[in-house]
Amino acid sequence: MKRAKGFYESVLEISLIENSDGPQAMQMIPSANGAMCGHLYEGKPATSGDGSTPHFSVNGELPDAMDRIKTAGGEVISEPIPLPIGAFFYAKDTEGNSFAIFKYSD
C-alpha cells in the first residue's frame, strides 16, 4: 500500500488521506470540495482482463502526467487518445493495475 500511495500521490499531484475507520484501512482520494471521490485499499487482485480501469482527471498537461508515471515506476501503455471533450491515455501502476489519465480540453 505504501508504494501504491506514493505512486498515485506523485502521478495525480494530490495527498491521499488515510482512513482506518472501517474493517479495511484505505487511502482516500479527495475531490476539490473535500469529499472522497475514490480510494485505494489492499484487496485480491483482478485476473488479467477481469478488472475495471479507473480514469483519473488531471489539471496539467498529459505529457507531464506521462512523465510522472514513468518517474514513479509505472508504465505508459498508450499514446493520448483524442476525444471531443479532451484526451486520455492508458497506463499501469507499480502494482500492475491498469488505469487511465484524462485531461479536459481547455
N, C-alpha and C positions, 0 to 999 in steps of 0.2 A: 504494500500500500504506500509506503514511503516513496518508493521510486515513481509510482503512478501519480501520486500527489505532486511531486516535484515536476514531473513531465507536464501535466496539464496546467499547473501554475505558470510554468515558463512559456508554454505554447499559447495559452489564452490570455496571458498577462493579467491574471487575477490572483487573489488569495482565497484558497478553499477554506471552509470553516468546518472544524472538527465537531462532530456531534456523536455522543455515545449514549443518548437518552433511550434508545430502543434496544432490541436484542442484538443488533449488529452495529458496531461502530461504523461511521461513514464520514466521508469528506463531502460537504455540501458545496455546490456551485451557486454562488449568489447571482441575483439579477441586478439590474440597475436600481430597482426600487428596494433592494434588500431582501426580497422574498427568495426562497430557494427555487431555482429553475432546473435543478438536476443534482445528482450525487454520484459518488464513487463508493463502492464497497466491495470487500472481498467475497467472491462467490464462485460457484462452479463455472468454469469457462465453457462457452458455447463451442460446439464442434464446428469444424470448418463449414462455412456456408449456412449455418443454422442460427447465427446470432443477428442482432439488429446492428445498424450502422447509425450511431448518433451523429447529428450535424450541429456544429457549434459556429456561431457567427463571430466575426472579428471586426474591430473598428479600423484597423490598419490595412495595409495592402497585402494581397495574397502571397507575393514573393517573399515578403518579410516573415509571414507565418510559416511558409515552407522552410525558410532558413532556420527558424526557431525549432521546428520539428526535428530537423537533421541535427542541430546542435544539441538538443536534449536527448538524442539517441533513438528517435523514431525514424520512420521511413515514409517518404512521399511516394505514393504508388500511382498517381495520375497527374497529368497536366491540368491546369484550370479548365473547367467546362463552363462555357458561357451560357447564361440564361437571360431572358428578357429583363429580369429584375436584379441581376448580379452575376456572380460566378462562384464556383466551388471546386474543390479538389479532394481526392481521397488520400488517406494516409493510414499508417499503423503506428500504434503507440509502443512503448517499451515492453508491454506485456503481450504484444501480437494482436491486439484488438483493432479492428478497423473503425475508422471514424472519418468524418468529412469536415472541412472548414469552409464556411460560406461568407461571402462579402457582398452586401447590398450595393447596388450602383449608387454613386454619389448624386 
